[in-house]
């Protein structure tokens, strides 16, 4: 038999229970504030159910009745500069954080809601009802509540989706020299999500002041925790990553307060993250006001046992036992909470027969459907935009990859907010292709090498960007890895600005490369343009020359929206004109460039395919007008330049290198035919690869993508189809 010895985890894992000393430490005033906020949160959630009963909640109503002790008990321990993120069931944390922001411990427990409190309750209810008075203009609804001024960074509809954002916010606070802590609140269902584990690992690795606050209510919709995981004590996840963890009775606000204080002590001391697992219970089903037992997955006896431990009743008993409050005062607090919520509901609704309806003038304007999806680019007021033809400084031949590294070095030297993160970017002389060459030596604390955890570090970057102090530049080694991080890139980063009402800027740059032709096979060779163009919120640029790379990267780093910068392995060692000493000019987002004037046909291309198209036109001696699109997102397509060319040529060929599936060209062709149908003498033609992804076999890989020969063949076909075949090879 082998010898064995027990191993001890790096971090402690303890259960916390409240004692009289914890009550004494909280004191009468804070304890009364906790009870006041418990009542206000409960009244808020009961009003949400009332509105739902009138059919005024369009979508889910994930109320937290029964779970208030975890939210109010933890938030009562926070300082004004601490931050909170939440999950799809996040009303209680949002309202508790807002109340803590507005009311100090000295508030009279039974005092009427102050005007600013009344306003917050009304705006939060309006948001859940989808009305324009809401915190996010009605765009977020029940599951997306954000009030940055109060430290409520946003709740999130994707289970576990916002946890990685919290790590980014924590890094931003730490990097700024603040002792602020970030509480990432999520449920038991999220504990098994991959990005949550990646976030925990990053937080521990980088010693970040983030508390992973787990509300363990026993059920993910109707699936019990025992059906989802073998280890049902979810705080056990903490020691697995070297994170101290605390398990506490979440129905006892004082016990939660004590556990939160212990977690805060760790984070304030610079010792990194903590985990708090609050064991609690939601009194109703996953959504709405029906008991879970009505659906058969819980028993009435179980529900009754938990209701007997209502956090409002437990807190009231402790206050009365100490003589800090009597039953009459508690009833007065409850009345004030109900009165405040009745006023909020009255302001937003009006009678409609035996029911109520939203006041008609409070709905958002349908014309503002797309407002806030991206910024208005006002940040570029006064920017120096210079095309290569008008550049006044000296130009010299340089490699594309050197332009990438040098412009990033220039921007990092002039803007301390910029930092880079990604896999291997600190080694191998600038990552796998040299695009971060020399940066680790010059900026050792601003080049963050990451573990292989794309969802975790992309979400981290999103949290940093939304916090507003720093500008992350993320490198995805291959664009296929975007699918690993798809939730963070598309559901979170891309949608955040509009989802939270248009006010949450997302200044993030994502760099990645197309590796078609390099032999890396099906999972390392995609062109990301088509994928990213299908999702809202992203701006996309694809520089084809060193000069354009510098100008477009400068613009991307100044933009308040997330920007995908597409590179190409075929371009890295290609030489072209680039700046010698002026690295500060920009090329405007949304501006295409005519790289070869012509009258026979308009060829639209981007990235490495611009050069393939130029070679094809030259080989055919065809008077083709080749346009480098440069900006590829829907908001960035330069329809003026494209339309002017089509009016001259009446014929269009759209060129892309990658697969027919997830194709950028398909979207572009559809838009061209709808905009310019009357100008066209021929259906819009396309050049693209095959249906399959490139294979490792050199022969099969070449058969899977398009290049100069395919462009030539399609141009010949189009010219014959328009009756102008004589123009080819003239």
N, C-alpha and C positions, 0 to 999 in steps of 0.2 A: 504493500500500500504506500502511496506517496505521502510525504509529510505535508501537512497543511498548517496554516496559521491564519487567524482572523485578520482582516483588513479593516482599517478605520477610514471613514470618509474624511475628506479634507475640511468639511464644514459641518457645523453643528445642525442638528435637527431636533427641535423640541416642541412640546405642546405647551400652550400658554393658557392659564386660567386666571381670572381676575380675583383679587383679594381686596380686603378693606383698604389696604395701603394704596391700591390703584385708584379707588374712589377718592381717597384723601388727596392724592397727587393731582387728580383732575380738578377737584374743588367744586364748590356749589355752583358758581357762575357757569363754568364750562359744562357741567353736567346738565344744568337747566337748558343751556343752548343746544345740547345734543337732543334733549327731549323735544324742544321746540322744532328743530329741524326734522326729527323723525315724524312729527305730526304733519309738517308742511309737505314732506315728501309723500307721505301716505295720502294726504288730501289731493295732492297733484295727481297721483296715480289713480285714485278713485274717480277723479274728474276725467281722466283719459278714458277710463272704462265707460263712464257716462256718455262721453262724446261718441265712443265706439258703438254704444247701444243705440244712439240716434243715427248711426250710419255716417258719421262725420269723420271717421278715420279711414282714409283711403289707403288700404294696405294693412300691415300688421300692427298690433298694439301689444308690444312685449313689455307688460308692466312688471314691476319688481316688488309688488306687495308681499311682505314677508321677509324680503332681503334688505330692508332699509338699515338694519344694524351694522352690516358690513360697510356700506357706503358712508353713513354718517359717522360711525365710530372711527373709521380710518381718516376721513377727511378732516374731522375735528382736530386731529393731531398735526395736521400739516401747517406749514407757514404760508404766508401770502404768495411767495414766489415759487412754491412747489407746483408741479403740473400733474394733470390727470388725463389719461386716455381711457376710453371705454369700449364696450362691445355693443352688439345689437340690442341687448337688454341693459341700457345705460341711462335711462331717465333719472334714476335715483342718484347716481354719481354726479350727473350734470347738475341737477337741482341742488344737491348738497354742496357741491363746489361753488355754485353761484351764490347760495345763501352765505356760505362761509366768507366769500369775497365781500359781501355787502354788510354782513352783520358780525360785529365783534362779540366777545364773551359778555360784554356789559349790556347787551340788549335785554330789555325786560321780557321775560319768557312769554307773557300773555299780551304783549303789546300788539296793536294792529300792524299789518304789513306796511312798511314805509313805501312811499311812492316808487322808489327804485326797485324794491323787492316786488311790488305789484307788477311793475313793468316787465321784470324778468320772467315772472310766472306766466304772464300773458304772452310774451314772445316765445317762450318754450312751448306752450300749448299751441300757439299759432303754427309753429314749425311742424309739430306732430300732425296737425290738421292740414298741412300743405299750403298755408296762407303766406302772403308776401310779408307780413309783419314778423315772421319767424326769424330766428337767428341766422338762418341760411336762406332766407327769402322763400321758404316753402320747398326748396329743392331737396333738402335732406330728409325731411320727415322724421318718423319715429326713431330711425336707426342712425341718423347722421346729425348729431347735435354738436355745435362748436361755439365757444365763446372764449377766444384767446385771451382777452383782457382779464378774465377771471381765472385763467390757468386751465380751462377745459379745452384741451387740444383737439378733441373730436372723438365721437363714438363711431362704431364701424359695423357694417352689416355682415361682413365676411367673418366667419368664426375664426378667431385668432389673427385676422388680417391686420389689425392695427398694432400688434405687439412689437413687431420689428421697428415701427415708427417711433415707439417710445424709447428704444435704445438710441436712436439717432438724436432725439430731443435731449436725452441724458448726456450724450457725448457733447452736444452743443453747449449745455449748461456747464459741464465740467471744463471744457476748453475755454469758456468765457471767464473762468475764475469764480463762478457762482457756486454756492453750496446747495443749490436747489436739487431736489429729488423729483423723479418722475414715477408716478404710479400707473402701471399698465394693468388695468382691470379687465379680467376676462373670466369665462366660466369653465366648468369642468370639461365641456365638450372640446374646448380649444386646446386643452393640455396635450392632446395627441396629434396636434397639427405640426407638420414639419417646420414651418417658419418660426413657430414658438420655440422649439428646441434650438434652432439656429440662433434666434435672438438671445436666448439664455446663454448659449456658448459664447457669443460675441460680447455680451455684457460682462461675463466673468473674465474673459480673456483680456478685455480692455478696461476692467475695473470701473464700470460705469455705475452711477448712482440711480439705478432703476429698481423699483420693487415690482416683482411679478405677483400681483394681487389676484389670487384665484378665488372666485366665488363658487364653491362646490355646493350646488343645490341638489345634487344627486341624480339629475336627469339631463340628458341632451335631447330635447324635445320629449320623446317618450321612451328613449333607451336609457336604462339605468346605468349607473357608473360601473356596476359589477359586470355588466354585459359589454363594457367598452374597454376595460383594462383590468389586469390581474391585481396590480397594486392600487387600491382605491384611496389610499392616503396620498393625495396628489402633491403635497409638499415634498414628498420623497424625490421629486424631480430636481429640487434644488441641490442637495448634496451630490447628485450625479454629475453636476457641473462645477462643484466646488463652491456652491452658493449656500450661505446659511438660510435655514428655513424654519418657519414657525407655523404650527397648526393651532387654530383657535376656534372657539364656539362663536360662529358668526351671528347668532341670535342675541348675543350679549355685547352691546356696544362698548361697554367699558373694557371687556376683555380684548375686543378688536383694537381699541385705542391703545391698550398696553402692548399688544403685539406690534402695532404700527410704530410706537415709540422705539421699541427694540430694533426694528428694521431701520428706522431713521437714524438711530445712533450709529449703526454700521455704515450707512451711506454718507452721513455727515462727516464721519471720521476718515473718509477717503478709502474705505475698505471694500468698495465695490457693491454689487447688487445683493438683494435679499428676496426671499420668497415668503409670502404670507398666504396661507390657505384658510379661508373663512368657511367653516362648515355651516350651511344655512339651508333655507327652503323657500321656494316660491309657492305661495298659497294657491295659485291658479295654474291652469294649463299653460303651455308654451306661449300661446297668444290668446288675448281676450280674457273674459271674466268667468269662464267655466272651470270648474274644478277638474283636476287631472283624473280623479277617480271616475268621472263621467265617461272617460275614454278607456277605462279598464286597465291602465298601466300602473295606477296607484290605488291603494285601498283607502276607504274613508277613515279607518282607524289610524292609518299612518298620517293622514292629513290632520286629523283631530289632535294627535299627539304633538305635531309641530305647531299647530295654531295655539296650543296651550303655552307655547314658549314664544309668543309674539314679542318682538324686540321692544315695542312700545310698552307692553305690560311689564316686561322684565325691568326696563329702565324706570318706569313709574314706581315699581315696588322698591327698587334701591333708593330712589329719591325720597319716598315716603318713610322708609325705614330710618333714614338719617335726619328726618325732619326738615329736609330741604324743600319740600313741596307737598301740598295736600291735594286731595282729589278734586277740590273745586278749582284750583289753579290749573291742574292738568286738563280739566274739562274746558276751561277758558282758553287754553292754548289750542285745543282741538277746534273750538268754535272760530277762533281767529284764522286758523288755517283753512277751514271750510269756507269762511266768509271771503277770504282772499281769492280762493279758487272759483267761487261762485261769481265774483266780480270779473275774473279773467274770462270765464265762459260767457258771461253776459256781454262783454265787450266784443266777443268774436262771433256770437251767434244771435239768432232771433227766432221767435216762435214760427212754426210751420205746421199748422194744425195741432195735432197732439204731440208732435215732435219738435225738433229744432233744426235749423239749417244755418250754414255759415253765412254771414252777412255778405251779400253779393259783391260789394265794393272792395272786399278784402282779398279776392283771389289774385294771383299773379297775372300779368298781362301775357297772353299766349305769344305775342310778338317777341317777347324776351326769352323764347324757348332756348336759344343757344347762347344767351348772354352769360358771360363768366366762364365759358368753356376754356378760353385762353385769355391772356391779357391783351391790352390794346396796343402794346409795344410803345407806350409813352416813355418807357425807360430809355428809348433811343433818341429822345429829343437832344439835339446838339451833337449827336455822334458824327464821327468823320468817316463817311462812306467813300471808298475810292476803288474803282475798277482798275484792272491792270493797265488798260490803255491810257488812263489818266494819272497813273502813279508818278509822282515827281521825284522820288528818291531812286537810288541805284538798285538795279535788279541783277541777280546772278543766278547761274544754274545751280540748283540744289536738289537733293533727293527729297521726295515727298515725306518720308519718315523723319528726316531731319527737321523739316518744317514743323511737323507735329510736335516733336520734342522741344524745339526751340521756342515756339510760340507759347507752349505751356509753361516753360521756364520763365518767359517774360511776364506772363500774367501772374504767376505765383510770386514773382519778385515785386510786382507792383500792387498786388491785392492779397492781403493776408487772409482774406476769407476763403480763398480757394485751396482745396486739398484734393488729393487723388486717392482712390482706393480700388482694390481689385486683387486678383490672384497673380502672384509672382511679379508684381510691378516694381518691386524693390531690388530684384535680382536679375540675372541674365542680361546685364547691360541695358536695362530698360524694358523689361518684360519680354514676352516671347518674340516681339518684332522690333523692339528698340524705340517704341513711341514714348517711353518715359525715361529715355537715356539721360543720365546725369542728375535726375531730379532727387533721387534718394540721398545723394551726397550733399546737395545744396539745401534741401528742405527735409531733414530726417524725421521731423515730427509731423510732417504734412503729407507723407507718402505712407498710406496705411495698407500693408499687406493683409489680405484676408484669408481665412480658411476657405475651403471649397464649399461655399454655402450661399449660392446666388440669391435665393429668396431672402435670407437673413441680411446680407449686406446691401442689397437693393432697397429693401424696406428701411434699413438703417439710414441710407442716404436720403430717402424720402422724408424721414423724420427730421434729419438735420436741415434739409431744405425748407420744410414747413416751419421749423422753429425760427428761421429768418436771419440767423447770425452768420452762417457760413454757406459756402457754395461747393457742393461735392461734385467731383468728376469721377464717374464710375466707369471702370473698364470691364466689359464682358469679354473674356478671352475669345469666345466665338458666339455669334448671334443666336445659334441654336439654343444656347443656355438661357436665353430669354424665356423659353418655354418652361424651364425649371422655376423661374422667378415670375411667371406670368401674373399671378395674383398681385404681387407688389407693383409690377410695372404697369399693368393695365387697369385693374380694379382700384388700386390705391393711388399711385403717383399720377397716372393719366387723368383720373376722374376727380381727384381731390379738389381742384380749384372750383369747378362748377358745383360739385356735390355739397361743398360748404359755403355756397352762396356767392362765389366769385372773388372773395376777399383773401383767400389763402394762397399766396404766391408759392410757386414750386420751382425755384431756381436750381435746377439740376441738369447736368450734362452727362449723357450716357454715350461712351465711345465703344464701338465694336467694329469688327472687320469682316468682310466677305472673303471667304477662303476658297472659293470655287477655283478648281484647277490645281490645288495644292496636294491632292491625294488624301485628304483627311476624311473622306467618306460622307455617308448620309447624315451623320449627326454633328458635323462640324463645318458644313458648307453652305448654309442657307443665306439668302439675301433677306435681311429683315425689313426692307422697305414696305413690302406688301402687308406683312403682319402688323407693323406699327401704324400704318396708314388706316387700318380698319378700326382702330380704337381711338376714342376721343381724347383730346387734351395734348397729345404729343406734337411738337414741331420736329421736322426731320430735314437734315441737310446732308448732302453727299458731295463733298469737294472732289474735283477731278484733277486739280493741279496744286502744286505747292503754294502758289500765290493765293488761290481761292481758299485753300485749307486755313491759312493764317487769318484771312478776313472773316471767314465763316465761323471759325472757332472763337475769335474775339467776340463776334456777335452772339454766339451761343452762350458764352460765359457772362455776357451782360444781360441776357434775357431772363425775365421773371417766370417763364414757363419751362417745363422740361423739354430738353432738346436732345434728340438722337443724332449723333454724328457718325455717319457711315464711312468707313475706310475700306480699302481693298488691298489684298496682299499683292496683286499685280501692279499696284501703284507705288508701293512702299519704296522700291529701289529705282523707280522711274524718275528721271530728272526733268526739271522745267524751271522757268523763271520764278524766283522768290526774292523777298526783301533782303537787303544786306544789313541795314541798321534801323529801319523803321518797321517795328513789329506791332504798331498800335492802331492801324487802320482797320476798318470793318467793311464787310460786304453785307448789304441789307438782306435780312430774311425775306423771302418772297420775291426775289429778283432772279429770273433766268438770264442766260447769256447766249447770244448768237455767236457761236465759235466758227461758223463757216456760212457766209451768206449764200443764198441760192434761190432759184425760182421754180425748179422742177418738182420738188417734194420737200415736205417738212419732216425732219427726223428728230424725234424727241428721245433723249438718252440721259443717263446720269452715271456718275462714278466712272469705273474703268471702261464702260461701254461707250462713253463719249469718244474715246480714242479709237475703239474698234469701228465706230460709225464713220469717223473721219477717214480711216484707212479704206473702208469699203467704198465711200464716195469717191475717193481719189483713184482707187483701183478701177472703178467703173467709168471714171471721167464724167461723172454725173453732176449736174448743177443742183446738188442737194443743199438745202439749208439745214445745218445741224445745230440744234439747240441743246445746251447743257442746262437741264432743269434746275439743278443745284438745291432748291427747296422743294421737298416732295410731299409735305403734309397738305391736307385739303385747304387749309387757310393760306398756305404759302405758295401754291401754284400760281405762276405768273401768267394769268390768262390774257393780259394785254399783249405781252410778247408772243405768246402762242397764237392768239387770235390774229395778230397782224401778219404773222407768217402764213397761217392757213389761208387768209384772204388773198395772199400773193400766189401760193402754190396750189391750193385747192386739193391737196393730197397730203396724208399724214401716215407716217410709219412710227410706231412706238417700239422702242428697243429696250429689252432687259435681258439679262444673262441667265437668270435663275429659272426655277421650275415653273411650270404652268399653274401649279397649285399655290395658294396664298400669294397670288400674283399682284404686284403693284400695277402692271400694265392693264389688267382687267378693269380696275377702278378708273384709271386714266382714260381708257378708250370709251367707257360708258359716259364719262363726263364730257368728253370731246364731242361725241355724236349728239348729245343732247344740246350742247351749246352752239355747235357750228354745222349742224346737219345741212343747212341750206347752202353752205359754201363748198361742200365736199363733192368732188367728181368721182370718188371711189370710196368704198367702205374703209374705215380706218384699219390699217394693217398692223400686225404685231409680229415682233421677233421675240422668241422666248425659248427656254429650254424644254425638256421633256416633262412628263408627269412625275417621274420618279426623282428622288434626290440623287445627287451624284454618288457614284460608287467609288470604291477604293481602286478598282481596276482602272488603269490609265485609259484604256480604250473605252470602257463603259462610261467613265467620268466625262470624257470628251464628248461622247454621244449625248450626254444629259444636259449640257449647257450650250448656250449660243455664243458666237463670236463673229469675227469678220466674214467668214464664208456664208454663214446663215443670213447675215445682214445683206450681203451682196445678192443672194438668191431671192430674198424677199423684195428688195428694191427692183430687181429685174421684173419680177411678177407684177408688181404694182405699176411699173412703167408700161408694160404690155397691156395691163388691164385698163389703163387710162388712154390707150392709143398713142402713147408717147414713147414707145419702146425705142424709137430712133435716137432718143436723147442719151441712151446708155451706150457708152463707148464711142461717143461722137468725136 
